[in-house]
């Protein structure tokens, strides 16, 4: 990764699943009524507007490579944002969203009500190492991201690369790029909700990637695309 000249991570635009999940959390429901499997959840109309605003920002950054999560909401964000930008586009399953296993489609209230033992186990282990049955921990996500970013750095030395992915990806890339500790990452995660179509960037400084933007939505305001923030879906950033 540190062989790159510039790296950006874009969280996907507002999806129909985000809207449904926010409504479920706000209404005190235990289940999130999303008909599609997670990989097939599309962008909401606002998410498409947000992706267009990202494209206007990206047009001035000249990325040479875009690596995209296979999940529909991320692919649609990339397709809209990249538009006429002549970047190579690669879809890679290692950028998929974090898998929640038995917690999938449960609100924070639903986890407490239906899986109290899992809620206690998560509280004891912490978000970094807690792995829900059938799902992934943050450490598991880091394993696939480490491999992907090392490969990108080796194949594109000096490259300018943008990733289109998910909330957890933004946090995990920051952990890797800035060589954070678990405690430092958790402090950021507890104090930050990664916004839809936010941009986070790092640029080469010597042998390191130094942080630039983090969770920035200034481009959305500039182009009249309303920023949104995901609520506490499944009590985990996803």
C-alpha positions as CSV (number, residue, x, y, z in Angstrom):
1,X,0.0,0.0,0.0
2,X,2.8,2.4,0.9
3,X,4.1,2.2,-2.7
4,X,1.1,4.1,-3.9
5,X,1.3,7.9,-4.4
6,X,-2.4,8.5,-3.5
7,X,-5.2,6.5,-2.1
8,X,-8.8,7.4,-1.6
9,X,-11.8,5.5,-0.1
10,X,-15.4,6.4,-1.0
11,X,-18.2,4.9,1.0
12,X,-21.2,4.0,-1.2
13,X,-24.1,6.4,-1.5
14,X,-27.2,6.2,0.5
15,X,-28.9,2.9,-0.2
16,X,-32.5,1.7,0.1
17,X,-31.2,-0.6,2.9
18,X,-29.8,2.4,4.8
19,X,-33.1,4.2,4.6
20,X,-35.0,1.1,5.8
21,X,-32.5,0.4,8.6
22,X,-32.7,4.0,9.8
23,X,-36.5,3.8,9.9
24,X,-36.4,0.5,11.8
25,X,-33.9,1.9,14.4
26,X,-35.9,5.1,14.9
27,X,-39.2,3.1,15.2
28,X,-37.8,0.7,17.9
29,X,-38.2,-2.4,15.6
30,X,-36.2,-5.5,16.2
31,X,-35.9,-6.5,12.5
32,X,-34.9,-4.6,9.4
33,X,-37.3,-5.4,6.6
34,X,-34.9,-5.5,3.6
35,X,-36.2,-7.9,0.9
36,X,-32.9,-8.3,-1.0
37,X,-29.8,-10.1,0.1
38,X,-27.2,-7.6,1.3
39,X,-25.1,-7.9,-1.9
40,X,-28.1,-6.8,-4.0
41,X,-29.3,-3.7,-2.1
42,X,-29.3,-0.7,-4.6
43,X,-28.8,3.0,-4.2
44,X,-31.7,5.2,-3.2
45,X,-32.3,8.3,-5.4
46,X,-30.4,10.5,-2.9
47,X,-27.5,8.0,-3.1
48,X,-27.3,8.5,-6.9
49,X,-27.1,12.3,-6.5
50,X,-24.3,11.8,-3.9
51,X,-22.4,9.6,-6.4
52,X,-22.6,12.3,-9.1
53,X,-21.1,14.8,-6.6
54,X,-18.3,12.4,-5.9
55,X,-17.7,12.1,-9.6
56,X,-17.3,15.9,-9.9
57,X,-14.7,15.8,-7.1
58,X,-12.9,12.8,-8.6
59,X,-12.6,14.5,-12.0
60,X,-9.9,16.7,-10.5
61,X,-8.0,13.9,-8.8
62,X,-7.1,11.8,-11.9
63,X,-7.2,8.3,-10.4
64,X,-5.7,5.6,-12.6
65,X,-7.4,2.6,-10.9
66,X,-10.7,2.1,-9.1
67,X,-11.2,-1.0,-7.1
68,X,-14.8,-1.7,-6.2
69,X,-16.8,-3.8,-3.8
70,X,-19.0,-6.3,-5.7
71,X,-22.0,-5.2,-3.7
72,X,-24.6,-3.5,-5.9
73,X,-24.7,-0.2,-4.0
74,X,-20.9,0.2,-4.3
75,X,-20.8,-0.8,-7.9
76,X,-23.6,1.7,-8.7
77,X,-21.7,4.4,-6.8
78,X,-18.6,3.7,-8.8
79,X,-20.3,3.6,-12.2
80,X,-22.0,6.9,-11.6
81,X,-19.0,8.6,-10.0
82,X,-16.4,7.5,-12.6
83,X,-18.6,8.3,-15.6
84,X,-16.2,9.7,-18.2
85,X,-13.1,9.4,-15.9
86,X,-10.6,7.1,-17.8
87,X,-9.7,4.9,-14.8
88,X,-9.3,1.2,-14.9
89,X,-12.1,-0.4,-12.9
90,X,-11.7,-3.7,-11.0
91,X,-14.4,-5.4,-8.9
92,X,-12.8,-7.3,-6.0
93,X,-14.7,-9.4,-3.5
94,X,-12.2,-8.6,-0.8
95,X,-13.8,-5.1,-0.6
96,X,-17.3,-6.6,0.2
97,X,-19.1,-5.4,3.3
98,X,-18.4,-6.9,6.7
99,X,-20.5,-10.1,7.1
100,X,-22.7,-10.0,10.2
101,X,-23.8,-13.6,10.4
102,X,-26.6,-14.1,12.9
103,X,-26.8,-10.4,13.6
104,X,-27.8,-9.7,10.0
105,X,-31.1,-7.7,9.7
106,X,-31.3,-7.1,13.5
107,X,-31.5,-3.6,14.9
108,X,-29.6,-2.8,18.1
109,X,-32.8,-3.5,20.0
110,X,-33.2,-6.8,18.2
111,X,-29.8,-8.0,19.1
112,X,-30.4,-7.3,22.8
113,X,-33.9,-8.9,22.7
114,X,-33.2,-12.0,20.6
115,X,-29.5,-12.7,21.1
116,X,-28.7,-11.5,24.6
117,X,-25.8,-13.9,25.0
118,X,-24.2,-12.6,21.8
119,X,-24.7,-9.0,23.0
120,X,-22.8,-9.9,26.2
121,X,-20.1,-11.7,24.3
122,X,-19.6,-8.7,22.0
123,X,-19.4,-6.4,25.0
124,X,-16.7,-8.6,26.6
125,X,-14.6,-9.1,23.5
126,X,-15.0,-5.6,22.0
127,X,-15.9,-4.7,18.4
128,X,-12.4,-5.4,17.0
129,X,-12.2,-9.1,17.9
130,X,-15.9,-10.0,18.3
131,X,-17.0,-12.4,15.5
132,X,-20.8,-13.1,15.3
133,X,-21.6,-16.7,14.5
134,X,-21.5,-17.0,10.7
135,X,-19.9,-13.5,10.4
136,X,-16.7,-11.6,10.6
137,X,-14.8,-9.6,13.2
138,X,-13.1,-6.4,12.3
139,X,-9.8,-8.3,12.5
140,X,-11.2,-10.7,9.8
141,X,-11.9,-7.8,7.5
142,X,-8.4,-6.5,8.0
143,X,-7.0,-9.8,6.8
144,X,-8.6,-9.5,3.4
145,X,-7.8,-5.8,3.2
146,X,-4.1,-6.3,4.0
147,X,-3.9,-8.8,1.1
148,X,-5.7,-6.5,-1.3
149,X,-3.8,-3.4,-0.5
150,X,-0.5,-5.1,-0.7
151,X,-1.4,-6.5,-4.1
152,X,-2.5,-3.1,-5.3
153,X,0.7,-1.5,-4.1
154,X,2.9,-4.1,-5.8
155,X,1.0,-4.0,-9.1
156,X,0.6,-0.2,-9.3
157,X,3.7,1.4,-7.7
158,X,3.3,5.2,-7.8
159,X,-0.4,4.8,-8.6
160,X,-3.4,6.9,-7.8
161,X,-6.1,4.5,-6.5
162,X,-9.7,5.0,-5.3
163,X,-11.6,2.3,-3.5
164,X,-15.5,2.2,-3.5
165,X,-16.7,0.2,-0.6
166,X,-18.3,0.4,2.8
167,X,-18.2,2.1,6.2
168,X,-16.0,-0.5,7.9
169,X,-13.6,-0.3,4.9
170,X,-12.9,3.4,5.6
171,X,-12.1,2.7,9.2
172,X,-10.0,-0.3,8.4
173,X,-7.9,1.4,5.7
174,X,-7.2,4.3,8.1
175,X,-6.1,1.7,10.7
176,X,-3.7,0.2,8.2
177,X,-2.5,3.4,6.5
178,X,-1.8,5.2,9.7
179,X,-0.6,2.2,11.7
180,X,-3.1,2.7,14.4
181,X,-3.5,0.6,17.6
182,X,-6.8,-1.1,18.4
183,X,-7.4,1.6,21.1
184,X,-6.8,4.4,18.6
185,X,-9.1,2.8,16.0
186,X,-11.9,2.3,18.6
187,X,-11.7,5.9,19.7
188,X,-12.2,7.0,16.1
189,X,-15.0,4.5,15.5
190,X,-16.9,5.5,18.7
191,X,-16.7,9.2,17.8
192,X,-17.4,9.0,14.1
193,X,-20.2,7.8,11.8
194,X,-18.9,7.4,8.2
195,X,-21.1,9.4,5.9
196,X,-22.6,8.0,2.7
197,X,-20.3,9.1,-0.3
198,X,-17.8,10.6,2.1
199,X,-14.2,10.7,0.9
200,X,-11.1,9.8,2.9
201,X,-7.6,10.2,1.4
202,X,-3.9,9.5,2.0
203,X,-0.9,10.8,0.0
204,X,2.7,9.6,-0.1
205,X,5.2,11.5,2.1
206,X,8.6,9.7,2.0
207,X,8.0,6.1,2.7
208,X,4.6,6.6,4.3
209,X,1.1,7.5,3.4
210,X,0.0,10.6,5.3
211,X,-3.7,11.4,5.9
212,X,-5.5,14.1,4.0
213,X,-9.3,14.1,4.1
214,X,-11.2,12.0,6.5
215,X,-15.0,11.3,6.2
216,X,-15.3,14.5,4.1
217,X,-18.6,15.5,2.6
218,X,-17.7,19.0,1.5
219,X,-18.0,18.0,-2.1
220,X,-21.7,17.0,-1.4
221,X,-22.5,20.4,0.0
222,X,-20.7,22.1,-2.9
223,X,-22.8,20.3,-5.5
224,X,-26.1,20.4,-3.6
225,X,-26.2,16.6,-2.9
226,X,-27.6,16.2,0.6
227,X,-25.2,14.3,3.0
228,X,-26.6,11.5,5.1
229,X,-25.3,9.6,8.0
230,X,-26.1,6.0,8.7
231,X,-27.6,5.3,12.1
232,X,-26.5,2.6,14.5
233,X,-27.5,-0.3,12.3
234,X,-26.9,-3.7,14.0
235,X,-25.1,-1.8,16.7
236,X,-22.0,-2.0,14.4
237,X,-20.5,0.2,11.6
238,X,-21.2,-1.7,8.4
